[in-house]
Amino acid sequence: MRVFLLLLLPALALAQTGTVERKVDPAREVVVIVNDSVPESVAVGRHYCAKRGVPEANILHVKCTEKEVMAWSEFRDQIQRPFVRFAEAFPDVLYVVPCWGVPSRIAEEDPSDDAPKEDPDNTITKFVTNRDYACVDAEIALLPRPEHEINGWIESDLFRKDEPVTKAHRLLLVSRLDGPTAAVAKGLVDKAIHAETYGLEGTNYLDTRGIASGPYGATDEEMRGTLKVFEKFGLAIEHEDTETEQDVSKLADCLFYWGWYAGDYNGTEPFRFRTGAVAAHLHSCSACSVRHDTKYWVGPFLAHGVTCTTGTVYEPLTAGFPRMHVVYDRMFQGYTWGQATAMGNQMLSWMAVFVGDPLYAPYAKGLKEVQERNLALARDGYGKAAGQVDAGDLDGAVKTLDDIGAIGVPYEGAQDSTFLRREIAARRLGKTSGTVADLVKAIKAGEAALKTGDTKAAIAAFEKALALSSMNFDANLAIGTIHAEAGKAATGLSFLEKAQKVEPSSPPLAAPLGRALAATGKFKEAIPVLEAAVAAGAGGDVLAVLGDCHLKAQDVPKAIQVLTDALEADPGNRAAVLTLARAYEASKEWALQMAMLKDAVKIAPQTMDDVSAYRKTWQALESAADRAKDKKERDNATLVLKDFENPAFAPTTRGVWLEAGKSIDDLAGESGASALGELPARDLRVAGLPRLQSGNAGAAEVTIYLHGPCSRSVKLKPWSGIGTPQPREIGVFPGEYLVVVVLQKGKDRAILTGRKTFELNREYGMVVDNNKAMTFPPPR
């Protein structure tokens, strides 16, 4: 049966404070271990140090296997001895943080004495006495006791104690940052700090098995002691007490969970723990791998967002598994995760591994009031600041936003305040006549229209936003970008310069503003703006514009350098190739120019928008070949350019291209469509753009659809069977196409579909016969 224990607080309320202060000096008491064989391990360690104020000098760099298991000899040589030497500089070390990439298990060294010679049925003799496999972290924890025996377990003198762990206990508090990925491991400290900053919220769960007697009955009863712990601290918990194992993914808003005894994570639905969650599932192999996201328990828990967890790396027996009710009790008092787990772990030199930031202490003394203030400000501060903006109290709004920023930890789910900050700056410069809410609504409408390609509706929505706030950054940036990309650079620039007045150094503004400045001939003004865009991560397309600006500013060496960088970043950037060719021409490096352009014409267009630039590349090559007196290259270029003039190669309009793409995608996605086989191909007699020699040699009506750099469709009537099928030439530009062939005979329809690449100087046979085969037209 499921028992709902609803005590002093509702299920989602967990704001409280403990009585134990967190007193940690990160510079003296914390050592971080990273594996230099795994670059991500070092990144995780450095991230932890930055977040917790631990000097990077406190990072112990070891070099060992990337696997989760290592031999005792490897442990001694690669971790134990380096740590002992390193710790000489940190005599007060108490907390140790192994990072992702550091092994978690030590393989058995001497299996010869495992078989019990006497009392073979004794569980302790069989599974403990002569066993020397171990947990890496458990052995690190006992490095202050170098004389300890590695066979079997050692009873902890800290188990169930309620006192701060100090150097006098001769035990290091070891908890690792680990998980299925380095990103998961890195995020553990972020989750811990978020919970310490804003407090914890969620629902708590205990899953016992309703066992009344026997060894498992004793464990079940001990786990039920969790109820008393939560009652002691006035916290609600849901208790399921039957043999049925709860599906963890169905535990809504899970914050604290303690259960047993499934072999692997049993979640069946998408699921995330609440931030700050502490959860564990008792099973012998709960941590046989920490880096698996579906097997065992520790890895999947971490993958699903838990902040701290524990498990065992080999068979521990139930006594060897940490007691979570003790861990919870100590955490609720205010102890750190590292301290709490030391008091909840009965057996040392054994199998328990702890994962999570060991300094995590969300209930430490004095945090409750700070958490409540931070939470209220993070949740309500944006609305308060927006109201102040609406009321014209811009200075008050700035102070509210500054107070939110001063918390120092972004609240999960909080609205981004950067929009409000920009709007405050805009309202100091321009006219306003609407609320922040109305303004946001108009901007979102514009953004939604842009996603559907309806630029007319987008401009209308953004203009509505500007009627509410004439200097609004987002609307000016959007309209300016739309106009600039449509070839109306001067119009776009007027809007972009308004956005620049609001936020001069905005990274999203730099690229469109720089492009517009360049397109209106303001090359020198464009250069620093484009350089800022590149520094912010803009790609090769912006580098190409920057190189063009340097070229037009007559700084040819700089142009060549920038454009070379652009092509390294994006080898298929035709604009950069063309500009670099012009730069080589300006520096009279004819051979380089010719080589560049010959490579450039091999770059096939991606969409219809690339066709114009592709044609310009051929024109540039024709001119370069003429200048270099290379008749063969010039004649070839002239022949290709002649094809561009041929009506059969005329590009479609953008509207037709988009509509054709949708129709062809729908046809290709129909159920029952078959794969289009290989198309026969042969070289053209002279240089030229690709062409398809199509025809219908069958009894069905045939329609051929193409979508790629250009869109084409041709309908071919059924062949009468008399004479030869009439061929029809289809001109295309080189590149990859989605090809769909529809054969319709009465109510019967067959669809063939496939992706094909058409190459320069080649022609392809697409005469369709009754067997759906493709051939060239028969020679006349």
N, C-alpha and C positions, 0 to 999 in steps of 0.2 A: 504494500500500500504506500501511497505518497502522503507524507505528513507535511503540512505547511506550518512552520513555526514562525509566527508573526509577532515580533516582540515590540520594543519601544519605538522603533523607527519603521517607516514604510520601506518596501523592498528596494526602491531606487535611491534611498538616502543613506550615504555613508560618510558624511562630513563629521569627523570627530578628531580628537587629538589625544596623543598618548602622554605619558608622564616622563618618558626617557628622552633626554636630549641627544641629538646626533652631534658628536664631537669627533670630527675627523680632520686631520691635517693632510690633505692630498699630497703635498710635497714631501712629507716624511713617511707617511704610513701606507702609501699605495704604490705597488709595482705592477706594471703591465707587461705581459709576455706576448711577443709576436713571433711568427715563423717567417723568416726572411725568404724561405723557399716559396712562399705564397704571397705575392704582392698585395693581394686584398687583405691579408692578415695585418700587414703593416698599416694599411689605410684604416682598418677598423680600430687598431690601437691608437693611432693618432687622433682619430675622431673622438674616441673616449677621453683622451687626455684634454683635448680642446674643450669638451663639454663639462668635464669635472674639475678643471683647473689643475690637472696633474702635469708637471713639467715633462717634456719629452725625454729629458735625461733619465726619467724613471722607467723608460721602456727597455726591457731586456730583449735583445734581438738574438733568437736562437735559430739554428738551421737544422731542420729535421724532416722526416717524411711528411708528405702532404696527406697521407692516409689517416684514418681515425685511430688506428691501432699501431703500436710500436713495441719493440722488444725491450726487456729490462736493460740490456746492455746499451741500447739507444737512449733509453730514458736517463740512465746514469751519466752517459757521456754528453748528451745533447741538451738535457734540461736540468738534471739535478746539480751536476758540478758547476755549469755556468751560472745557475741561480745562486748557489752558495757563494761563489766568488762575487757576483754582482751585489748580493745583499750586504756584503761587508760595508758598502757605501751607504746602506740604508738600515742602520741598526734598529730603527723604530718601525720597520715594515710590519703591517698587520693584515692588510688586504692585498690579495693577489688576483689579477684579472687576466687569465689566458684568453687569447682572442682567436677568432675563426681561423682555422688552418693549423692550430696546435692540436696534436692528437689528444684523444680523450681516454683511450684504453691502453693497458699494458698486457701483452700476451703472457700466457703462463711460461715460466722459465724452466721449471723442473716438474714434468708430469709423472715422473717415475714413482713418486710417493703418494699419488692421489688415491689409489685403491686402499681402502681401510683394511688393515691386517686383522684388527680385532674389532669386534662390535660393528660389523659391516652394515647393519640396519640403522645404526645411529645417524640421524640426519646431520648433526653437527660434525661428526667424524667424516661423513661422506662428502659434505659440501663446504666445510670451513677449514678444518684443522690443518690440512697439508696443502691448501690451495694458495698459490702465489700469483694468480692473475689479479689485476688491480685496476683501479681508476687513476689516471694520471694526476688529476687534481687532488685526490685523496692523499697521494704520496707527496705532492708538493706541500699540502697542508701540514704534514708531519716532518718537514725538513728541519724544524727546530729540535727534533728528537732523532738525531742520526742513528741512534743505537736501536731503534725499534725493529722488531721482527716482522718480515714481510709475509710470512705464511699466516693465513687466517686473519681474524679481525682483532681489534683492540677496543675494549669498552671505553667509551669517552667519559672523562670526568666532568664534562660540561653538559652531558645529557640531562635535560629537564631543569637545568639551573636557570636562575633568573637574576643574572648579574652581567655587567658589561665584560666582554672578552678583552683581555689585556695581554701584554707581552708575557706576563707571569704564567699564563696558561700554556705556553709553549705550543701554540697552535695557530697556523695562519688561516685566515678566512678567505677561501678560494671560491670564486664564482666566475664562470666564463661568459664571454660574449660569443655566442655560437648560433648555429641554426642551419637550415637547408641552403641558405645563400649568405654571402657576405653582407648584402643589403639588410637582410633580416637581423644579422648579428649587430650591425652598426646601429640599427633602429632601437635596440633594447635600451640604450642609455637615453635616447630621445623620449621614449615612452615613460621611462622612470622619472625623468625631470618634468615631463608634462603632468604626470600624476601628482608629483610633489608640489607643483605650482598651482594646480586647480583642484586638487582633491580627487577622490574616487567616487564613481557612481556606477551602479549596476546591481544585478541580482546574484545572490550567492546560492550555491548548490552543494549538497552532500549526497553521495550515492553509495549507500551500504547495501548488504546483501540479505539482511534479515536472518543471519545464521545465529543460532542460540548456543551451540556447543562445539567442542572440538577446537583444534588449533586455529582454524579459520574463524571460528566463533569468537575467539579471544581477540583476533585482529579486528573483526567487525565491531565488537563492543568498544574496542579502543578508538576506532574511527568515529563511533557515535559520540565520543567525548567532544568532538568538534561542536556539537550542539551547545554544550555548556559554555564553551569558549565564546561563541557568538552571543549567547544570552548574557554572559558576563559583561560584554562590551555594548550591549543594547543593539545588536545588529540582527536583521532578519535573515533567515536562511530557509531554503526549500529542501526537504529531506525525502528521498526516495529510498525505501527500505525493503526491497524485494530482490530476488535473484536476477530479475530483468536488468540488463545493463542499459543505462540511459544513452540515447543517441546524443552525443555532446553538442552536435551542431543544432539541435533543437532547443537548447537551453538559452532562452532569450536573454539578451543583455548580460551575458555571463561575466562576472567579475572574479569571484572566488569559487573554485571547484576542487573537490577532493572526492575521488571515487576509485573503484576497482571492479572487475578483474578481467578485462578484455585484453587480448594479446596485441591488437593493433588499434590505432585510432579508428573510431567507428562512425565518424560524422558522414552523413549522406547528403547534406545540403550546404550551399555557400554559407559561410559563418565567420564572424570575427569576434574575438574577445574584446571586452571594453578596455580602453587604455588604462594601464596600471594593473591589469589582471594578474593574479597569482593562482596557478592551477597545477594539479598533479594527478596522475592516475597510477595507482599501485599495480605494477606487474613486474615480474622478474626481469623482462627484457625491455623495459620502458625506454631505456636510453642505449640500447645496443648499437644504435646509430643516432647521432644527434643531427645529422645532416640529410635526413630523408624526410620528405614532406608528406608521405602517406603511411609509411610503416612505423611500428612502435608508437610511442606517445610524445616524447619530448620534441622531436623534430616537427611533427604535425602541429603540436600546440604552438610552437614558435612561428610556424608558417601562417597560423591563423591569428596571430597578433598578441599572444600572451606576453607579458612583460617579464615574469619570473616563473621558473618551473624547476622541477627536479625529477630525477629518475635514476636507474641503476644500469651500469654498463655490462654486468654479468649477473648470474644468479646470486641474489643477496640473502635469500630467505626473508621472511617477513620482518624479522628483527633488524635486518640490515637496510630496510627502507626507511627514509626519514619520516618522522611523525608530523604530518602537516597540521594537526590540531595544536601541537606545541609551537610550530613555526608561526601559525596565525596568531596565537596568543602573544608571542613576543613582538611580532610586527605591530599588533594593535597597541601594545604598550609604547611603541616608538622606536624599538630597536631596528637597526638596519637589516636588510635581507641577509647579509653576511653573518651578523651576530645571531639572528633568529634561526638560521639554518644550522649553525654550530650547536645551538641548544636543542634543536629538534632532531639531531642525528646521533643515534646510539652507538654506531660502530665506526671506528676510525680505521685507516689503512684498508678500506673495504671498497664497496661498489658504487656509492652514491656520488652523482655528479650534480652540481648546482649550476643553473644557467640564468643569467640576468645580472644586472649591475649590483655588485655587493654593497654599494653605498645607498641603495634604494631604501628610503625610510619615509613613506608618505604620511605616517602617523606620528612623526617625531614631535616632541613637545614644542608648542608655540606655533605650529604650522596652521592650525585650524582657522584662525582669524585671517591670516594672510590668504589662504586658499579661498575662503568665502569672498573676500574682497576682490581677489583676482577674477574669480568666476563671474561675479556679478558685473564687473567692469567689462570682461571679455564678451559676455553674452548681450549686455544691454548698451555697451558704450557706443557701438556704431549707430544704433537708433537714436541715442541721445545726441550724438554729434550731428547726425542728419537733421534732427529737429532744430539744433542751434543754427545750422546753415540756413534752413528755411526761414528762421526768425531773423536772419541777418547778423547773428552773433558769431562772426567768423573767428574772432580771437578765442571765444569760448570753445568753439568746435575744435580748433587747433589744440587747445589745452587738453580736451577730452581725448583726442587721438594720441597726444603725447603721453598721457597717462596709460593708455592701452599699450603703447610701444614700450613704455618703461618696465612693463612686466617682464619683457625679455624672452618670453616663450609664446609663440603663436598658439592660439587656442584652436583645437580641431573643430572645424565646422564654422568658425567665425567668419563674418564677411570681411573681405579684403578692404583695408582702409585707404589703400593708395588712390582709389577712385575719388573718395571724398577729399583727400588732400589736394588732388589735382583740381577738383571742382572749387575748392576754397580759393586756390590761386586764380582760377578763371573768373570767379565772381569779384575778385578785387580789381579785375581788368575790364570787365564787360558788363552788359546789361542782363538782368535776369527777370523772369516773370513767372516762374513755376517752381514746384517743389522738387526735391531730390528724387522722390519716388516717381513723379511724372517724367523726369529727365531719364532715369534709369529705364523706365518702360519704353520710351522712344528709342533709346540706344539699343536695347535688346531686340526691338522690332527690326531695326536696321541690320543688326548682326544676323538675325534669322533670315532676312531677305537675301543677304549676301551669300549665305550657305546654299540657297537654292538657285543662285545665279541671277536673281532678279535685281539688277543694279538700279533700275528706275525706282522700284519700291524702296530699296535701301537708301538711296539719296533722299527720297521724300521723308523717310523716317528720321534720318540724321538732320535734315533741315528743320524738322519739327523740334528736334532736340536743341538746335541752335536758336530757335525762336524762344525757347525756355531759358537758355543760357548761351549768350552769343559767343563766348570764348571757350565753351566746353572743349576740353582737350580731345576726348574720344571721338566726338562727332566731327570736329575739324580734321583730325587725323584720317578718319574713315573717308570723308568726302574728298579730301585732298588726294588720298591714295587712289581712289576710284578714278578721278579725273586724270591723274598722272598716268595711270596704267592704260587709260583709254586714248592716250596721245594728246591730251589737253594739259600739257605740263604747266603752262602759265596759269591757267585757272586753278589747277591743283596746288600750285605753289602758294597762291594767296591764302588758301586754307591751312596748308602745312606750316606756314610762317606764323599764323595765329596760334597753332598748337605749340610751336617753338617758344613763343612768348610765355606760355603757361608753364612749360617744363622743358627748358633748353637742352638738358642732357638726357632726355628720355631715350633709352635704347630702341624701343619700337618705332620711334619717329625718325631715327638717323637714316635708315636705308631709303624710305620713300622721299624724305626731304632731300637727301643727297642726289637721288636720281632726278628729282624735279629741278634742282638747281643746275645739274649737268645738262638736262634737256633744254633748258632755257638759256644756255650759253654762259652760265655763271660758274665756270670751271674752277677758278681759284677758291670761291666760296664753298663749292661742293667738296673739295678735297678733304678738309678737316672733318666735315660731317660724315663722309664716306669712310674715312679712317676710323672714326668712332664706331661706325656700324660694324666694320670688320673686327675691331677690338672686342665688340659685344657678341661676336660669333656669326656675323653675316657670312654667307657662302661665296662661292666662286662667281656668281652673277654680279654681286656688288663689287667684288674685286675687278671684274671686267670693266665696269663703269668707272671705277677709280683709276684704272690704268688708262682708259680713254681720256679722262680729265688731265692726267699727267702728260699724255701725248699732246693734247690740244694746248696745254700750257707750255709746250715745247721742252718738257723735261723727258727726253726720249729714254735715257738710261733707267730712270725711275719707272717709266711706263713699262719697259721690258721686264724689269724685276717684278713689278706688281702683277703683270699679266702672266708671267711664268708661274708665279705663286697661284694664280687663279686656276691655271690649267693643271697644276699638281693637285689642287683641291677638287677639281671637277674636269677631268680630261675631255668630257664631251661638251664643254661650254663653247659653243660655236661663236658667240659674241666675243669671247676672250681671244679665240683663235684669229678672228678677223682683225681685231684691234692690234693684236701682236704682229700680225702680218703687215699692217700699216706702219707699225713701229719699226719693223725690220726694213721696210721700204724707206722710211725717213732716215734710217741710219745707213742706207745703201747696202744692206746685207741681203743681196738678191737671192743667193742660194738658200738662205734660211727662210726667206719669205716664200719661195716656191715650195720648199719642203713642208712648210707649215700649212699652206693652202691645199696641197695635194693630200695631206692627212685630213684636213678639215672637211673636204667633200666626201670623205668616207664616213663622217658622222651623220647617220641617218636622222631625219626629223622624227621627233617624238609625237607631235600633234600638229594640227593644221596651223597653229600659231608659229611653228618653226619653219614653215615652208618659205616665207619671205626671206628670212635670214639665210636659208639654205641656197636660195637662188642668188643672193648677193655674194655668197661664197664662191659660186661658180663664175660670177662676173669678175670677182677679184682675181680668180685663178686665170681667167682668159686674159685679163690685162697684164698680170704678172708674166705669163708665158709669152705674150707679145713683146713685153719689155725685155725679156730674157732671150728673145728670138728662138724660142722652143716651139717650132711649127707643129710638131705632133701633139704636144700638150695643148697648144692653142686650138688646133682643129677639133680635138676631142671635146674641149670645153665649149666650143661654138656649137657642136652638134647637140650637146646636152642642153644648152641654152635655147636651141631651136625647139626642143621638145617642150620647154616651158611656155613657148608661144603657141603650141598646138592646143586647140580647144579640147582635145581629148584628155589633156592634163590639167585643165582649169581647176583650181582648188574650190571647194565648196565654201559657202558662208558659214560663219560660226553657228548660227541658229540651226541650219540644216545639219551641220556636223554633230551638234549635241543631240538633236532629235534622232538622227540616224544611229548614233551610238546607243541610245536607249532602246530603239526598236531592235537593233541587232543583238544586244545583250539579252532582251526578252526572248528572241527566237532561239538563241544559243542555249538558254536555260530551260527550254521546254523539255518535258519528260519524253523519252524515246529518241532524242537526238543521237545520231551516230557520229563517230569520229571521221573527219575528212582525211583521206589518205594523202600520200605524197603527191605533189604536183610535178609533172615532168618539166624540166627546165633546160634551156640551152642559151649559149652566148648569142648576143646580137651581132650582126655583121659589122656594125659600126657602133661607136660609143653612143649611149643614150640612157634615158630613164627607163625603169622597168615597164613592161607591158604584159598584159594578159591576153592571150589569144583564146577568146571564148566562143562557144557555140553549143547547139543542142542537137545531139544525135539520137534522141530518144523520143518516146511517145508522150512523156509528161511535160507540162510547162515548167520551165526552169527559171528561177530568179536567183541571181548571184548578188550577195551583199558583202561589202568590204568596209571595215572601220579601222582607221589607223591615222597616219599623217594626213590622209584625205579620206573622204567617205564616197563610196560609189555603190550604185545598184543598177543592175541591168536585167531586163526581163526578156527571155528567149522563148519564142513560141515552139510548140512541139514540131518535130521534124516530120514531114509528110512521107518520108521514105523514098522520095523521088530525087534523083541527083545527089548532091553532097550538101551537108549542113552549111548554111551561110555563116562564116566566121565574123566575129565582131571584136575589134581591138579595144581593150580598156587600158587607159594610161594611168599609172599610179606613181607616187614618189617612193623612194626606197624606205625601208623600215619594216616594223612588225605590224601585222594586221590581224584582226579577228575576221575570219572568213566564214560566212554562212551560205550554204546552197540549199534552196528549197525546191523540191520536186513535187508538183501538184498534178494529180490526174483524177478528175472528178472529186470524190470525197476523200480519196487516199492522198496522204501527204507524208513525205519523207524529208528529214532535215539532216544535213551533214554540217559539222562545225569543227573548226580547228584554228590554231594560231600559226600564221605563216610569215616568214621574213622574205621580202622581195629585195633583190640586190640590183645595184647599178649594172648596166650593160648586159642584162639578162631578160629573157622572156619566158613565160610560163604557159603551159597548155591547160585550158579549162573547158574543153569540149566534153559535155556530159552525155554519157550513153545510157542505155537502159539498165546497165549493171552498176550505175552510179560511179563508173570509172572516169578519170580525167585524162584526156589526150590532147595532142596538138591537132589543129585542122589538117585534113589530108592535103597534100600539095596539089596546086592547081595545074 
